[in-house]
Every structure is written in C-alpha cells, then in structure tokens.
Amino acid sequence: MTTQVTQVTVEELATLMKKGAGVTVDPRDLASRADAPFAEFGLDSLGLLGIVGELENRHGQALPTDAERCKSPRAFLDLVNGALTTGA
C-alpha cells in the first residue's frame, strides 16, 4: 500500500489557524503576505505548535522541530512540505 503525500496549501494553513488557534485569516491575504511574521496575523508560538501537532497527526509523521519556530507562513510551508515530500 502506498501513501499519497499531499502538500499543505495556504488554504489548509488558514483553516488550521482558525481551528487550532482561533485566528481567522483570509487565505488570499495569507498568500499575498506569505513573508510577513505570523504575529501580524495574530498567531503566536503556542498556536503554531498546535498546528504542527495537527499536521503530524494527519500525516502520521513527525515534522522537523524547526517547524514550530518558523516566523512566516512561507517559511513554515516550505519546511513542512519539504519534510512531507522527503519523509524526513
């Protein structure tokens, strides 16, 4: 049986921010300001930690410890999607 690896999208990240941290952000705004600090969207480090935990549960693998220290949506998505693709 093969496991299909899917990339985490900006839309999914926005949904996780709402679900895991109670932060509502428009995915288009998140995409257009992908290099802005998470703090500008109202997401703190505990919220990001919750998102990391949710993604680990969904994908059945641990994410790099650096994931919870990412400062921007782009850095987070690049790191997470790279780890999901390589399985590292």
Backbone atoms as SQL, in Angstrom:
CREATE TABLE atoms (id INTEGER PRIMARY KEY, chain TEXT, resi INTEGER, resn TEXT, atom TEXT, x REAL, y REAL, z REAL);
INSERT INTO atoms VALUES
  (1, 'A', 1, 'MET', 'N', 0.841, -1.181, 0.000),
  (2, 'A', 1, 'MET', 'CA', 0.000, 0.000, 0.000),
  (3, 'A', 1, 'MET', 'C', 0.881, 1.237, 0.000),
  (4, 'A', 2, 'THR', 'N', 0.601, 2.181, -0.871),
  (5, 'A', 2, 'THR', 'CA', 1.383, 3.413, -0.923),
  (6, 'A', 2, 'THR', 'C', 0.599, 4.540, -0.285),
  (7, 'A', 3, 'THR', 'N', 1.333, 5.419, 0.360),
  (8, 'A', 3, 'THR', 'CA', 0.715, 6.581, 0.978),
  (9, 'A', 3, 'THR', 'C', 0.944, 7.777, 0.075),
  (10, 'A', 4, 'GLN', 'N', -0.124, 8.437, -0.259),
  (11, 'A', 4, 'GLN', 'CA', -0.006, 9.621, -1.105),
  (12, 'A', 4, 'GLN', 'C', 0.327, 10.819, -0.229),
  (13, 'A', 5, 'VAL', 'N', 1.426, 11.471, -0.549),
  (14, 'A', 5, 'VAL', 'CA', 1.826, 12.656, 0.199),
  (15, 'A', 5, 'VAL', 'C', 1.210, 13.873, -0.464),
  (16, 'A', 6, 'THR', 'N', 0.526, 14.651, 0.319),
  (17, 'A', 6, 'THR', 'CA', -0.062, 15.866, -0.207),
  (18, 'A', 6, 'THR', 'C', 0.655, 17.060, 0.401),
  (19, 'A', 7, 'GLN', 'N', 0.698, 18.110, -0.351),
  (20, 'A', 7, 'GLN', 'CA', 1.314, 19.340, 0.122),
  (21, 'A', 7, 'GLN', 'C', 0.308, 20.116, 0.973),
  (22, 'A', 8, 'VAL', 'N', 0.810, 20.768, 1.989),
  (23, 'A', 8, 'VAL', 'CA', -0.023, 21.653, 2.796),
  (24, 'A', 8, 'VAL', 'C', -0.152, 22.963, 2.017),
  (25, 'A', 9, 'THR', 'N', -1.372, 23.377, 1.772),
  (26, 'A', 9, 'THR', 'CA', -1.626, 24.585, 0.996),
  (27, 'A', 9, 'THR', 'C', -1.839, 25.786, 1.921),
  (28, 'A', 10, 'VAL', 'N', -1.830, 26.945, 1.333),
  (29, 'A', 10, 'VAL', 'CA', -2.128, 28.170, 2.075),
  (30, 'A', 10, 'VAL', 'C', -3.546, 28.085, 2.639),
  (31, 'A', 11, 'GLU', 'N', -4.467, 27.546, 1.861),
  (32, 'A', 11, 'GLU', 'CA', -5.846, 27.414, 2.314),
  (33, 'A', 11, 'GLU', 'C', -5.934, 26.503, 3.529),
  (34, 'A', 12, 'GLU', 'N', -5.212, 25.397, 3.493),
  (35, 'A', 12, 'GLU', 'CA', -5.216, 24.479, 4.633),
  (36, 'A', 12, 'GLU', 'C', -4.583, 25.135, 5.857),
  (37, 'A', 13, 'LEU', 'N', -3.511, 25.877, 5.654),
  (38, 'A', 13, 'LEU', 'CA', -2.878, 26.579, 6.770),
  (39, 'A', 13, 'LEU', 'C', -3.857, 27.574, 7.386),
  (40, 'A', 14, 'ALA', 'N', -4.587, 28.311, 6.568),
  (41, 'A', 14, 'ALA', 'CA', -5.577, 29.264, 7.082),
  (42, 'A', 14, 'ALA', 'C', -6.653, 28.541, 7.899),
  (43, 'A', 15, 'THR', 'N', -7.090, 27.390, 7.420),
  (44, 'A', 15, 'THR', 'CA', -8.080, 26.591, 8.136),
  (45, 'A', 15, 'THR', 'C', -7.521, 26.109, 9.471),
  (46, 'A', 16, 'LEU', 'N', -6.278, 25.650, 9.464),
  (47, 'A', 16, 'LEU', 'CA', -5.640, 25.188, 10.696),
  (48, 'A', 16, 'LEU', 'C', -5.444, 26.333, 11.692),
  (49, 'A', 17, 'MET', 'N', -5.156, 27.511, 11.183),
  (50, 'A', 17, 'MET', 'CA', -5.007, 28.672, 12.068),
  (51, 'A', 17, 'MET', 'C', -6.328, 28.965, 12.772),
  (52, 'A', 18, 'LYS', 'N', -7.433, 28.838, 12.062),
  (53, 'A', 18, 'LYS', 'CA', -8.754, 29.065, 12.646),
  (54, 'A', 18, 'LYS', 'C', -9.095, 27.963, 13.632),
  (55, 'A', 19, 'LYS', 'N', -8.910, 26.724, 13.213),
  (56, 'A', 19, 'LYS', 'CA', -9.290, 25.579, 14.032),
  (57, 'A', 19, 'LYS', 'C', -8.400, 25.439, 15.262),
  (58, 'A', 20, 'GLY', 'N', -7.103, 25.574, 15.075),
  (59, 'A', 20, 'GLY', 'CA', -6.170, 25.301, 16.150),
  (60, 'A', 20, 'GLY', 'C', -5.859, 26.466, 17.059),
  (61, 'A', 21, 'ALA', 'N', -6.020, 27.691, 16.538),
  (62, 'A', 21, 'ALA', 'CA', -5.623, 28.847, 17.330),
  (63, 'A', 21, 'ALA', 'C', -6.705, 29.922, 17.400),
  (64, 'A', 22, 'GLY', 'N', -7.825, 29.699, 16.727),
  (65, 'A', 22, 'GLY', 'CA', -8.894, 30.682, 16.753),
  (66, 'A', 22, 'GLY', 'C', -8.577, 31.956, 15.992),
  (67, 'A', 23, 'VAL', 'N', -7.607, 31.872, 15.080),
  (68, 'A', 23, 'VAL', 'CA', -7.189, 33.038, 14.296),
  (69, 'A', 23, 'VAL', 'C', -7.803, 32.934, 12.901),
  (70, 'A', 24, 'THR', 'N', -8.654, 33.890, 12.572),
  (71, 'A', 24, 'THR', 'CA', -9.289, 33.903, 11.261),
  (72, 'A', 24, 'THR', 'C', -8.469, 34.768, 10.321),
  (73, 'A', 25, 'VAL', 'N', -8.046, 34.168, 9.223),
  (74, 'A', 25, 'VAL', 'CA', -7.280, 34.899, 8.216),
  (75, 'A', 25, 'VAL', 'C', -7.746, 34.438, 6.836),
  (76, 'A', 26, 'ASP', 'N', -7.902, 35.384, 5.941),
  (77, 'A', 26, 'ASP', 'CA', -8.288, 35.079, 4.574),
  (78, 'A', 26, 'ASP', 'C', -7.101, 34.422, 3.879),
  (79, 'A', 27, 'PRO', 'N', -7.297, 33.251, 3.263),
  (80, 'A', 27, 'PRO', 'CA', -6.195, 32.582, 2.581),
  (81, 'A', 27, 'PRO', 'C', -5.502, 33.453, 1.533),
  (82, 'A', 28, 'ARG', 'N', -6.268, 34.332, 0.881),
  (83, 'A', 28, 'ARG', 'CA', -5.668, 35.222, -0.122),
  (84, 'A', 28, 'ARG', 'C', -4.723, 36.223, 0.550),
  (85, 'A', 29, 'ASP', 'N', -5.105, 36.709, 1.730),
  (86, 'A', 29, 'ASP', 'CA', -4.251, 37.626, 2.486),
  (87, 'A', 29, 'ASP', 'C', -2.996, 36.892, 2.950),
  (88, 'A', 30, 'LEU', 'N', -3.182, 35.669, 3.411),
  (89, 'A', 30, 'LEU', 'CA', -2.053, 34.854, 3.851),
  (90, 'A', 30, 'LEU', 'C', -1.082, 34.623, 2.694),
  (91, 'A', 31, 'ALA', 'N', -1.612, 34.331, 1.513),
  (92, 'A', 31, 'ALA', 'CA', -0.779, 34.089, 0.338),
  (93, 'A', 31, 'ALA', 'C', -0.061, 35.358, -0.113),
  (94, 'A', 32, 'SER', 'N', -0.772, 36.480, -0.078),
  (95, 'A', 32, 'SER', 'CA', -0.163, 37.722, -0.571),
  (96, 'A', 32, 'SER', 'C', 0.872, 38.286, 0.406),
  (97, 'A', 33, 'ARG', 'N', 0.786, 37.893, 1.668),
  (98, 'A', 33, 'ARG', 'CA', 1.754, 38.364, 2.668),
  (99, 'A', 33, 'ARG', 'C', 2.479, 37.180, 3.295),
  (100, 'A', 34, 'ALA', 'N', 2.867, 36.232, 2.470),
  (101, 'A', 34, 'ALA', 'CA', 3.456, 34.977, 2.947),
  (102, 'A', 34, 'ALA', 'C', 4.760, 35.161, 3.713),
  (103, 'A', 35, 'ASP', 'N', 5.441, 36.283, 3.499),
  (104, 'A', 35, 'ASP', 'CA', 6.699, 36.520, 4.208),
  (105, 'A', 35, 'ASP', 'C', 6.512, 37.363, 5.473),
  (106, 'A', 36, 'ALA', 'N', 5.281, 37.778, 5.740),
  (107, 'A', 36, 'ALA', 'CA', 5.006, 38.550, 6.950),
  (108, 'A', 36, 'ALA', 'C', 5.088, 37.632, 8.167),
  (109, 'A', 37, 'PRO', 'N', 5.500, 38.154, 9.298),
  (110, 'A', 37, 'PRO', 'CA', 5.563, 37.325, 10.509),
  (111, 'A', 37, 'PRO', 'C', 4.176, 36.819, 10.903),
  (112, 'A', 38, 'PHE', 'N', 4.134, 35.610, 11.454),
  (113, 'A', 38, 'PHE', 'CA', 2.868, 35.059, 11.921),
  (114, 'A', 38, 'PHE', 'C', 2.187, 36.005, 12.904),
  (115, 'A', 39, 'ALA', 'N', 2.960, 36.731, 13.687),
  (116, 'A', 39, 'ALA', 'CA', 2.391, 37.658, 14.676),
  (117, 'A', 39, 'ALA', 'C', 1.489, 38.696, 14.022),
  (118, 'A', 40, 'GLU', 'N', 1.782, 39.088, 12.780),
  (119, 'A', 40, 'GLU', 'CA', 0.935, 40.064, 12.081),
  (120, 'A', 40, 'GLU', 'C', -0.451, 39.502, 11.774),
  (121, 'A', 41, 'PHE', 'N', -0.568, 38.185, 11.785),
  (122, 'A', 41, 'PHE', 'CA', -1.857, 37.535, 11.555),
  (123, 'A', 41, 'PHE', 'C', -2.536, 37.174, 12.875),
  (124, 'A', 42, 'GLY', 'N', -1.846, 37.416, 13.990),
  (125, 'A', 42, 'GLY', 'CA', -2.399, 37.103, 15.304),
  (126, 'A', 42, 'GLY', 'C', -2.070, 35.716, 15.804),
  (127, 'A', 43, 'LEU', 'N', -1.131, 35.037, 15.162),
  (128, 'A', 43, 'LEU', 'CA', -0.758, 33.680, 15.566),
  (129, 'A', 43, 'LEU', 'C', 0.506, 33.724, 16.408),
  (130, 'A', 44, 'ASP', 'N', 0.430, 33.142, 17.601),
  (131, 'A', 44, 'ASP', 'CA', 1.608, 33.094, 18.466),
  (132, 'A', 44, 'ASP', 'C', 2.257, 31.712, 18.398),
  (133, 'A', 45, 'SER', 'N', 3.321, 31.531, 19.157),
  (134, 'A', 45, 'SER', 'CA', 4.084, 30.279, 19.094),
  (135, 'A', 45, 'SER', 'C', 3.268, 29.078, 19.575),
  (136, 'A', 46, 'LEU', 'N', 2.395, 29.270, 20.552),
  (137, 'A', 46, 'LEU', 'CA', 1.554, 28.158, 21.000),
  (138, 'A', 46, 'LEU', 'C', 0.561, 27.746, 19.922),
  (139, 'A', 47, 'GLY', 'N', 0.025, 28.716, 19.206),
  (140, 'A', 47, 'GLY', 'CA', -0.875, 28.410, 18.101),
  (141, 'A', 47, 'GLY', 'C', -0.170, 27.630, 17.003),
  (142, 'A', 48, 'LEU', 'N', 1.056, 28.033, 16.714),
  (143, 'A', 48, 'LEU', 'CA', 1.827, 27.335, 15.684),
  (144, 'A', 48, 'LEU', 'C', 2.163, 25.920, 16.136),
  (145, 'A', 49, 'LEU', 'N', 2.461, 25.756, 17.410),
  (146, 'A', 49, 'LEU', 'CA', 2.738, 24.426, 17.951),
  (147, 'A', 49, 'LEU', 'C', 1.518, 23.518, 17.780),
  (148, 'A', 50, 'GLY', 'N', 0.324, 24.058, 18.010),
  (149, 'A', 50, 'GLY', 'CA', -0.898, 23.283, 17.806),
  (150, 'A', 50, 'GLY', 'C', -1.086, 22.875, 16.357),
  (151, 'A', 51, 'ILE', 'N', -0.736, 23.761, 15.434),
  (152, 'A', 51, 'ILE', 'CA', -0.834, 23.454, 14.008),
  (153, 'A', 51, 'ILE', 'C', 0.144, 22.340, 13.638),
  (154, 'A', 52, 'VAL', 'N', 1.350, 22.413, 14.176),
  (155, 'A', 52, 'VAL', 'CA', 2.345, 21.366, 13.922),
  (156, 'A', 52, 'VAL', 'C', 1.814, 20.016, 14.411),
  (157, 'A', 53, 'GLY', 'N', 1.251, 19.994, 15.617),
  (158, 'A', 53, 'GLY', 'CA', 0.694, 18.755, 16.163),
  (159, 'A', 53, 'GLY', 'C', -0.425, 18.192, 15.309),
  (160, 'A', 54, 'GLU', 'N', -1.301, 19.061, 14.833),
  (161, 'A', 54, 'GLU', 'CA', -2.400, 18.627, 13.975),
  (162, 'A', 54, 'GLU', 'C', -1.875, 18.027, 12.672),
  (163, 'A', 55, 'LEU', 'N', -0.887, 18.670, 12.071),
  (164, 'A', 55, 'LEU', 'CA', -0.315, 18.151, 10.821),
  (165, 'A', 55, 'LEU', 'C', 0.399, 16.824, 11.055),
  (166, 'A', 56, 'GLU', 'N', 1.083, 16.692, 12.174),
  (167, 'A', 56, 'GLU', 'CA', 1.746, 15.419, 12.480),
  (168, 'A', 56, 'GLU', 'C', 0.721, 14.300, 12.607),
  (169, 'A', 57, 'ASN', 'N', -0.407, 14.586, 13.248),
  (170, 'A', 57, 'ASN', 'CA', -1.469, 13.583, 13.370),
  (171, 'A', 57, 'ASN', 'C', -2.065, 13.236, 12.014),
  (172, 'A', 58, 'ARG', 'N', -2.317, 14.231, 11.192),
  (173, 'A', 58, 'ARG', 'CA', -2.920, 13.996, 9.873),
  (174, 'A', 58, 'ARG', 'C', -2.031, 13.173, 8.962),
  (175, 'A', 59, 'HIS', 'N', -0.728, 13.457, 9.001),
  (176, 'A', 59, 'HIS', 'CA', 0.192, 12.826, 8.057),
  (177, 'A', 59, 'HIS', 'C', 0.945, 11.638, 8.650),
  (178, 'A', 60, 'GLY', 'N', 0.759, 11.388, 9.938),
  (179, 'A', 60, 'GLY', 'CA', 1.351, 10.217, 10.562),
  (180, 'A', 60, 'GLY', 'C', 2.872, 10.237, 10.615),
  (181, 'A', 61, 'GLN', 'N', 3.441, 11.419, 10.670),
  (182, 'A', 61, 'GLN', 'CA', 4.891, 11.519, 10.794),
  (183, 'A', 61, 'GLN', 'C', 5.259, 12.787, 11.540),
  (184, 'A', 62, 'ALA', 'N', 6.381, 12.719, 12.210),
  (185, 'A', 62, 'ALA', 'CA', 6.872, 13.889, 12.933),
  (186, 'A', 62, 'ALA', 'C', 7.418, 14.911, 11.948),
  (187, 'A', 63, 'LEU', 'N', 7.191, 16.159, 12.254),
  (188, 'A', 63, 'LEU', 'CA', 7.746, 17.240, 11.448),
  (189, 'A', 63, 'LEU', 'C', 9.038, 17.718, 12.106),
  (190, 'A', 64, 'PRO', 'N', 9.897, 18.374, 11.348),
  (191, 'A', 64, 'PRO', 'CA', 11.141, 18.885, 11.933),
  (192, 'A', 64, 'PRO', 'C', 10.842, 19.804, 13.119),
  (193, 'A', 65, 'THR', 'N', 11.698, 19.756, 14.132),
  (194, 'A', 65, 'THR', 'CA', 11.493, 20.593, 15.312),
  (195, 'A', 65, 'THR', 'C', 11.525, 22.077, 14.954),
  (196, 'A', 66, 'ASP', 'N', 12.166, 22.422, 13.861),
  (197, 'A', 66, 'ASP', 'CA', 12.205, 23.817, 13.426),
  (198, 'A', 66, 'ASP', 'C', 10.838, 24.333, 12.993),
  (199, 'A', 67, 'ALA', 'N', 9.894, 23.440, 12.687),
  (200, 'A', 67, 'ALA', 'CA', 8.585, 23.859, 12.181),
  (201, 'A', 67, 'ALA', 'C', 7.886, 24.792, 13.154),
  (202, 'A', 68, 'GLU', 'N', 7.990, 24.513, 14.428),
  (203, 'A', 68, 'GLU', 'CA', 7.293, 25.347, 15.413),
  (204, 'A', 68, 'GLU', 'C', 7.986, 26.676, 15.659),
  (205, 'A', 69, 'ARG', 'N', 9.166, 26.848, 15.090),
  (206, 'A', 69, 'ARG', 'CA', 9.898, 28.106, 15.250),
  (207, 'A', 69, 'ARG', 'C', 9.890, 28.970, 13.986),
  (208, 'A', 70, 'CYS', 'N', 9.192, 28.517, 12.955),
  (209, 'A', 70, 'CYS', 'CA', 9.106, 29.302, 11.724),
  (210, 'A', 70, 'CYS', 'C', 8.440, 30.640, 12.017),
  (211, 'A', 71, 'LYS', 'N', 8.920, 31.662, 11.363),
  (212, 'A', 71, 'LYS', 'CA', 8.425, 33.013, 11.622),
  (213, 'A', 71, 'LYS', 'C', 7.364, 33.483, 10.641),
  (214, 'A', 72, 'SER', 'N', 7.280, 32.837, 9.474),
  (215, 'A', 72, 'SER', 'CA', 6.326, 33.299, 8.455),
  (216, 'A', 72, 'SER', 'C', 5.622, 32.109, 7.805),
  (217, 'A', 73, 'PRO', 'N', 4.464, 32.367, 7.210),
  (218, 'A', 73, 'PRO', 'CA', 3.763, 31.289, 6.507),
  (219, 'A', 73, 'PRO', 'C', 4.616, 30.626, 5.424),
  (220, 'A', 74, 'ARG', 'N', 5.365, 31.430, 4.643),
  (221, 'A', 74, 'ARG', 'CA', 6.179, 30.837, 3.584),
  (222, 'A', 74, 'ARG', 'C', 7.247, 29.908, 4.159),
  (223, 'A', 75, 'ALA', 'N', 7.943, 30.361, 5.193),
  (224, 'A', 75, 'ALA', 'CA', 8.982, 29.522, 5.808),
  (225, 'A', 75, 'ALA', 'C', 8.372, 28.239, 6.353),
  (226, 'A', 76, 'PHE', 'N', 7.205, 28.351, 6.974),
  (227, 'A', 76, 'PHE', 'CA', 6.528, 27.182, 7.539),
  (228, 'A', 76, 'PHE', 'C', 6.130, 26.196, 6.447),
  (229, 'A', 77, 'LEU', 'N', 5.455, 26.692, 5.416),
  (230, 'A', 77, 'LEU', 'CA', 5.009, 25.809, 4.342),
  (231, 'A', 77, 'LEU', 'C', 6.186, 25.174, 3.600),
  (232, 'A', 78, 'ASP', 'N', 7.247, 25.936, 3.366),
  (233, 'A', 78, 'ASP', 'CA', 8.424, 25.377, 2.697),
  (234, 'A', 78, 'ASP', 'C', 9.025, 24.244, 3.516),
  (235, 'A', 79, 'LEU', 'N', 9.172, 24.462, 4.823),
  (236, 'A', 79, 'LEU', 'CA', 9.767, 23.446, 5.685),
  (237, 'A', 79, 'LEU', 'C', 8.872, 22.216, 5.799),
  (238, 'A', 80, 'VAL', 'N', 7.596, 22.437, 6.064),
  (239, 'A', 80, 'VAL', 'CA', 6.655, 21.320, 6.243),
  (240, 'A', 80, 'VAL', 'C', 6.512, 20.523, 4.950),
  (241, 'A', 81, 'ASN', 'N', 6.317, 21.191, 3.839),
  (242, 'A', 81, 'ASN', 'CA', 6.132, 20.475, 2.575),
  (243, 'A', 81, 'ASN', 'C', 7.404, 19.750, 2.160),
  (244, 'A', 82, 'GLY', 'N', 8.547, 20.322, 2.440),
  (245, 'A', 82, 'GLY', 'CA', 9.814, 19.632, 2.166),
  (246, 'A', 82, 'GLY', 'C', 9.933, 18.360, 2.992),
  (247, 'A', 83, 'ALA', 'N', 9.548, 18.437, 4.263),
  (248, 'A', 83, 'ALA', 'CA', 9.615, 17.263, 5.138),
  (249, 'A', 83, 'ALA', 'C', 8.617, 16.195, 4.712),
  (250, 'A', 84, 'LEU', 'N', 7.420, 16.608, 4.318),
  (251, 'A', 84, 'LEU', 'CA', 6.412, 15.631, 3.880),
  (252, 'A', 84, 'LEU', 'C', 6.831, 14.942, 2.594),
  (253, 'A', 85, 'THR', 'N', 7.481, 15.684, 1.716),
  (254, 'A', 85, 'THR', 'CA', 7.921, 15.115, 0.438),
  (255, 'A', 85, 'THR', 'C', 9.049, 14.110, 0.628),
  (256, 'A', 86, 'THR', 'N', 9.998, 14.452, 1.504),
  (257, 'A', 86, 'THR', 'CA', 11.151, 13.568, 1.707),
  (258, 'A', 86, 'THR', 'C', 10.923, 12.534, 2.794),
  (259, 'A', 87, 'GLY', 'N', 9.875, 12.732, 3.580),
  (260, 'A', 87, 'GLY', 'CA', 9.613, 11.801, 4.673),
  (261, 'A', 87, 'GLY', 'C', 10.528, 12.013, 5.862),
  (262, 'A', 88, 'ALA', 'N', 11.229, 13.150, 5.877),
  (263, 'A', 88, 'ALA', 'CA', 12.177, 13.427, 6.967),
  (264, 'A', 88, 'ALA', 'C', 11.537, 14.244, 8.053);
